[in-house]
Amino acid sequence: MDLSNTLNLKFFLAIFHEKMYFRYMMDDTPQENEREVCICFHVPLHKLVKFYRLHHPAVPSLFSQCYSAGTGCGWCIPFLQKIYEQLKQGQPATIKMSKEEYLSRRKEYHRQTNYQEKS
C-alpha cells in the first residue's frame, strides 16, 4: 500500500468516525435534526450539537456563541439547558415536544411576557 492510499484510508476513516459520532448525538430523523431550537435566530438542533462537539462549552449559556442562540426572546433557554445536559451525559439531543406544540407554547410565552418580535 503506497502513501496516497494510506492517507486516503485515514481520511475515509476519520470522516466515517465523525459521521457516526454525529449521528449518535442526534435524533435519527432528518426533520428533528433540522428543527429550530432558537426560533428568533433560526438555530437548528444539529448546529447546537456540532457547536457542543467542537467547543465543549463549560456552561449552557455559551450556546449563545452559536449563532446567538438564546439571546432573543428567551423562550429557548430552558431547552438549550436540557440539550446541554443531554450532550454532557453522552445522550442524543432531543426535544420531547412536537414542533407544533413548541411553537404554540412559545407564542403563549410571548403573550405572558408581552414580548414584541422585531420585524
Secondary structure as UniProt FT lines:
FT   HELIX           3..24
FT   HELIX           30..34
FT   STRAND          36..38
FT   TURN            39..42
FT   STRAND          43..44
FT   HELIX           45..55
FT   HELIX           60..65
FT   TURN            66..70
FT   TURN            75..76
FT   HELIX           77..88
FT   TURN            89..90
FT   HELIX           99..113
//
